[in-house]
């Protein structure tokens, strides 16, 4: 295998590998870039642009303009996002959830949140259903810790709530052929039958609001771009079923500390989990991939490369909100004034401060988690 093969980009809902080229994804997936004009329109409603939009952490969309047209004429929308609970939550998962929380706050909309224990059971031979279900309840604590409110946040636990989802899943599944599903998801002869049906289940929360309230409104889905194939098939059939096409706003994937792909629970040393101890956080950050030079002397002389540095990305995505400080950090890195150890120490402190607070809120969430379970 050459280096190039190893680095080859793969982005599917179940696998992200190599260096992700986001412009290429916009082209290949056929999504729209978030233009300046659209950003301005959003900013009007959110009084100022959120950091994640200003920094293009969310960078692409489908039909966001249509949703805003409707909204400006008085038709609300609902938000929908979710989580495949195959392990503990890490910082990468929090990126779209924090963004969703801010959108919800500004637009005063309901959120449907899907915990796909069924999906995670089906797509990996090793995964046991009971474990995935248990992770679902555990992961909900992280969501709630971010400040969501039970009045307008409805968590769907797939295996528990399947009675609520099943009729809509059938309507969806009946209208998607195997050949479309195979082309969209890359199914093989060896793919199990449950997995082949499963995308119909992820489509359901796009439409469930009407069943619960009688109100037909579009869903806007903030999610990392690897989920896009699901929405492609869902959008094709939405109008046939009498619903709006679901709209999306696509985010980038927070890279693992190892430097490529996305942060992934299957590589625990390159992922920071929300339940990690301060020592574990320090150790993982200490071992992270950076843009540093092999020796201190070399780095002092010719500087580092913030563009490839994972530490830098963590500041950018989550831990340094001040643009001026971001620019200054990059300058000091390139000029050889700060060394990787300095940045790592700063980041570990920030992450541990954040986690100390998050972990408290996460424990508190145990008292309220039931209130978030979807109300019928
Ligand atoms: N398939 C997603 C995952 O594996 C979970 C999910 C379900 C989701 N519905 C969603 C993610 C809607 C984003 C938006 O993580």
Boltz pocket constraint, residues with backbone or C-beta under 6 A from the ligand:
constraints:
  - pocket:
      binder: B
      contacts: [[A, 13], [A, 80], [A, 81], [A, 82], [A, 83], [A, 84], [A, 85], [A, 114], [A, 115], [A, 116], [A, 119], [A, 202], [A, 221], [A, 222], [A, 223], [A, 224], [A, 227]]
      max_distance: 6.0
